[in-house]
Amino acid sequence: MTSQAIIKSEMTDQAKAEKHFREVLNRGEGRADVLAVIAEQPSAALARLNDTKALTDRGAADILDEIVGQVPDGDRARELLEQELPPERLRQLLLARGDLPSSAAYVVSLEDIVRVVLADMEELMKSEDEDGKRVRVIERESSSNHLSLKEVPDPENDDQFDDEPDSKAISLDIDSPGPLYVLLGWAHKLKDRSDYQEFLQTGLGNYTVLQCILLALWHDAGCPDAESGDDQVSGMAVDELNLDVTEAREALHELFAYGPPVFSRAEIEDARQNLSRRRKAQAAAPTMVDEARDAAEQAKDELDF
């Protein structure tokens, strides 16, 4: 039997499939053969991925991207993901990569993307809110992309995702600049999606995603005076984010009509450094459960020492 034939026969066995996943993650000599088999049988690979106990969420997210990369038709890739992975598991894996580059983020539905982005902001907001006594949640209205804001007690069940169509998710609370920069990072990641403009118009309480991104860019530009008559969009990185200049200008004018939140340079720098640390931690996160366990034990030993 050829190497690929052996791999194909072994992909029905969970333990052996996970061995092949490890080969892909470690970029071993057999990586190309494993990917060739995945390209031929993506459904089988996704089924094994859904049942994995050996991969961390980050490792599973990396394999998910490899699988999606072997399916050139985006519509077919989305269909496979929806068939083989429960919605909450799919969003969990998308979240594991945060705003790092991801092939899967370009084939899943906009609904999935919005929920994952909100969950990513939830993680940041919880890390910034030391008492953790309250959270803000949103509900999607069926007639539009608007998200209405409510305030409720912190739920006992801390599951981040619910596969019901009208489920709740954490919304934006602009008490700090951190969420703005989370959205900015996701905008860089999603800017080539065909429904990117729809994503930008998603409502977050009193703001749209576009307005939140523009708030981050406005702060980066030094918060130019809204009453000086200067073009607020000038000097902002709107082109590299595929933003329409006219729409950006109108969104900013609307913001300034009722006064945008303003943060100090120290607050902005803290937010940027925090997000930089998060990205580095995501990029360096262990991909295998045994590696994560070893790292945790080593960290504990160092603390004990």
C-alpha positions in Angstrom: 0.0 0.0 0.0 1.1 3.5 -0.7 1.7 6.0 2.1 -1.5 7.9 1.3 -3.5 4.6 1.2 -2.3 3.7 4.6 -3.2 7.2 6.0 -6.6 7.0 4.4 -7.4 3.6 6.0 -6.2 5.0 9.4 -8.3 8.1 9.3 -11.3 6.1 10.5 -9.4 5.4 13.7 -9.4 8.3 16.2 -6.0 7.6 17.8 -4.3 7.1 14.4 -6.0 10.2 12.9 -4.8 12.3 15.8 -1.3 11.0 15.1 -1.6 12.3 11.6 -3.0 15.6 12.9 0.2 15.9 15.0 2.3 15.2 11.9 0.6 18.1 10.2 0.9 20.5 13.1 4.6 19.6 13.6 5.3 19.9 9.8 6.7 16.4 9.7 7.8 14.5 6.6 4.4 13.0 6.1 2.6 16.3 6.2 2.0 16.5 2.5 0.6 13.0 2.3 -1.8 13.7 5.2 -3.0 16.9 3.6 -3.6 15.0 0.3 -5.8 12.5 2.1 -7.6 15.3 3.9 -8.3 17.0 0.5 -9.8 13.7 -0.7 -11.8 13.0 2.4 -12.4 16.3 4.3 -15.6 15.0 6.0 -13.7 12.1 7.6 -11.1 14.5 8.9 -13.7 16.9 10.3 -15.4 14.0 12.1 -12.1 13.0 13.7 -11.4 16.6 14.6 -14.8 16.9 16.3 -14.0 13.9 18.5 -10.4 14.8 19.3 -9.2 14.6 22.9 -5.5 15.0 22.0 -5.6 18.5 20.5 -6.1 21.7 22.5 -8.7 24.2 21.1 -5.8 26.0 19.4 -4.4 22.8 17.9 -7.9 21.8 16.7 -8.3 25.3 15.2 -5.1 25.0 13.3 -6.2 21.6 11.9 -9.6 23.1 11.0 -7.8 25.8 9.0 -5.7 23.1 7.2 -8.9 21.1 6.4 -10.6 24.2 5.0 -7.5 25.0 3.0 -7.9 21.7 1.2 -11.4 22.5 0.0 -11.1 25.2 -2.8 -14.9 25.8 -3.0 -15.8 28.1 -0.1 -19.5 27.2 -0.3 -18.6 23.5 -0.1 -16.3 24.2 2.8 -19.1 25.9 4.7 -21.5 23.1 4.0 -18.9 20.5 5.3 -18.3 22.5 8.5 -22.0 22.9 9.2 -22.5 19.1 8.6 -19.7 17.8 10.6 -19.2 20.3 13.5 -21.8 21.5 16.0 -22.2 25.3 15.8 -20.9 25.8 19.3 -17.8 23.7 18.6 -17.1 25.6 15.3 -17.3 28.9 17.0 -15.1 27.7 19.8 -12.4 26.8 17.3 -12.8 30.1 15.5 -12.4 31.9 18.8 -9.2 29.9 19.7 -7.4 31.8 16.9 -8.8 35.2 17.8 -8.0 37.8 15.2 -5.0 35.8 13.9 -5.3 34.8 10.2 -7.7 32.0 9.5 -9.0 30.3 6.4 -12.1 29.1 8.2 -13.1 32.6 9.1 -13.6 33.3 5.4 -16.1 30.4 4.8 -18.3 30.4 7.9 -21.5 32.4 8.0 -21.6 36.1 9.1 -23.8 35.0 12.0 -21.0 32.8 13.2 -18.4 35.5 12.7 -20.4 38.1 14.7 -20.9 35.7 17.6 -17.2 34.8 17.7 -16.2 38.5 17.6 -18.6 39.3 20.4 -17.2 36.3 22.4 -13.7 37.6 21.8 -14.7 41.0 23.3 -16.3 39.2 26.2 -13.0 37.6 27.1 -11.3 40.9 27.0 -14.1 42.6 29.0 -14.0 39.9 31.7 -10.3 40.3 32.0 -10.7 44.0 32.5 -13.6 43.8 34.9 -12.1 42.4 38.1 -15.4 42.1 40.0 -17.1 40.3 37.2 -20.5 41.2 38.7 -22.2 42.3 35.5 -22.1 41.8 31.8 -23.9 43.4 28.9 -25.7 41.2 26.4 -27.3 41.7 23.1 -30.1 40.1 21.2 -30.2 40.0 17.4 -33.5 41.3 15.9 -34.7 39.1 13.2 -35.6 42.0 10.9 -32.2 43.6 10.7 -28.6 43.5 11.7 -29.2 45.7 14.7 -28.3 44.4 18.1 -30.3 45.8 21.1 -28.4 46.3 24.3 -29.6 45.1 27.7 -27.9 44.7 31.1 -28.5 41.5 33.1 -26.8 39.6 36.0 -23.8 37.4 35.1 -25.4 34.0 34.0 -24.6 30.9 36.1 -24.0 29.0 32.9 -20.8 30.5 31.4 -21.1 28.7 28.1 -20.0 31.3 25.5 -22.1 30.0 22.7 -25.7 28.8 22.2 -26.8 27.2 19.0 -30.3 28.7 19.1 -30.8 31.4 16.4 -31.8 34.1 18.9 -29.2 33.3 21.5 -27.5 36.0 23.5 -23.9 37.1 23.3 -21.8 39.7 25.1 -22.0 43.2 23.5 -19.8 46.2 23.4 -19.4 48.3 26.5 -17.1 51.2 25.7 -15.7 51.9 29.2 -12.2 51.3 27.9 -10.6 51.3 24.4 -9.8 47.6 24.5 -13.0 46.5 22.7 -12.4 49.0 19.9 -9.0 47.5 19.2 -10.4 44.0 19.3 -12.8 45.0 16.5 -10.0 46.7 14.6 -8.0 43.5 14.7 -11.0 41.5 13.4 -11.6 44.1 10.6 -8.1 43.5 9.4 -8.7 39.8 9.4 -12.2 39.9 7.7 -11.7 42.8 5.2 -11.7 40.6 2.1 -14.9 38.7 3.0 -17.7 39.2 0.4 -20.1 40.3 3.2 -17.5 42.6 5.0 -19.7 45.7 4.5 -22.6 43.9 6.2 -20.3 43.1 9.1 -19.3 46.7 9.4 -23.0 47.7 9.7 -23.7 45.3 12.5 -25.1 47.3 15.4 -23.5 47.1 18.9 -25.8 49.0 21.2 -25.5 52.7 20.2 -22.7 52.0 17.7 -22.0 50.1 14.6 -18.9 48.0 14.1 -17.8 50.6 11.5 -18.1 53.4 14.1 -16.1 51.4 16.6 -13.3 50.8 14.1 -13.3 54.5 13.2 -13.1 55.4 16.9 -9.9 53.3 17.2 -8.5 54.9 14.0 -9.5 58.4 15.3 -7.6 57.8 18.5 -4.6 56.5 16.5 -4.7 59.7 14.5 -4.4 61.8 17.7 -8.1 62.6 18.1 -8.3 65.5 15.6 -10.6 68.3 16.7 -14.2 67.7 15.4 -15.0 71.4 15.4 -11.9 72.5 13.5 -13.4 71.8 10.1 -10.7 69.3 9.3 -11.6 66.2 7.4 -11.8 63.6 10.2 -11.0 60.7 7.8 -7.8 62.3 6.5 -4.8 60.5 7.8 -6.8 57.4 8.9 -5.9 54.0 7.6 -9.3 53.5 5.8 -7.9 52.2 2.6 -6.0 49.3 4.1 -9.3 48.3 5.9 -11.3 48.4 2.7 -13.5 51.1 4.1 -15.6 53.4 1.9 -14.3 57.0 2.5 -17.7 58.6 2.1 -19.4 56.1 4.5 -16.6 56.5 7.0 -16.9 60.3 6.9 -20.7 60.0 7.4 -20.3 57.5 10.3 -17.8 59.8 12.0 -20.1 62.8 11.6 -22.9 60.8 13.3 -20.6 59.9 16.1 -19.5 63.5 16.7 -23.2 64.6 16.7 -23.6 63.0 20.1 -20.0 62.9 21.3 -17.7 59.9 21.1 -15.9 58.4 24.1 -12.4 59.8 24.4 -9.5 58.0 26.0 -6.0 59.1 27.1 -2.9 58.1 25.3 -1.9 56.0 28.3 -5.2 54.1 28.1 -4.7 53.6 24.3 -1.2 52.3 24.9 -2.3 50.0 27.6 -5.0 48.6 25.4 -2.6 48.0 22.5 -0.1 46.3 24.8 -2.8 44.1 26.3 -4.0 43.0 22.9 -0.4 42.4 21.7 0.1 40.1 24.7 -3.1 38.3 23.9 -2.0 37.7 20.3 1.4 36.5 21.3 -0.2 34.1 23.8 -2.6 32.8 21.1 0.2 32.4 18.6 2.3 30.5 21.2 -0.5 28.4 22.7 0.2 24.6 22.8 -1.5 22.6 20.1 -1.5 19.3 21.9 -3.1 18.5 25.3 0.0 16.7 26.6 2.1 19.8 25.7 -0.4 22.1 27.5 -0.3 19.8 30.5 3.5 19.8 30.6 3.6 23.6 30.3 1.2 24.0 33.2 3.2 21.6 35.4 6.4 23.4 34.5 4.8 26.8 35.4 3.6 25.4 38.7 7.0 24.0 39.5 8.6 27.4 38.8 6.1 29.1 41.1 6.7 26.6 43.8 10.4 27.1 43.4 
